[in-house]
Amino acid sequence: MKYKRKINTILLLLILILFITIISFSFAAFTTRIVNSETSSTLITGSGVMQITFEGGEHLNAPDIIPSNDPFVTKTFTLTGVNSTEEIMNYHLIL
């Protein structure tokens, strides 16, 4: 009987700790605090446009390919970034 009571106490404590942790993270995630004298005019957002132009269209034509480490087709493309902000526009390209 003591063993079962000890297990129940441990489970209750774990559930209580888990509940407090979840509530704490939820509160931290949904709470915002603006420091100093921010105004609506200082909170500005913007975006840019990334355009990729492929030579000969955007599709690859590679009939009868086989697995190999050698390139089986090459494609020339131009990457143009039009940035409408004063920030640097970073991009990550995976082929």
Buried (B, 14 or more C-beta within 10 A) or exposed (E): EEEEEEEEEEEEEEEEEEEEEEEEEEEEEEEEEEEEEEEEEEEEEEEEEEEEEEEEEEEEEEEEEEEEEEEEEEBEEEEEEEEEEEEEEEEEEEE
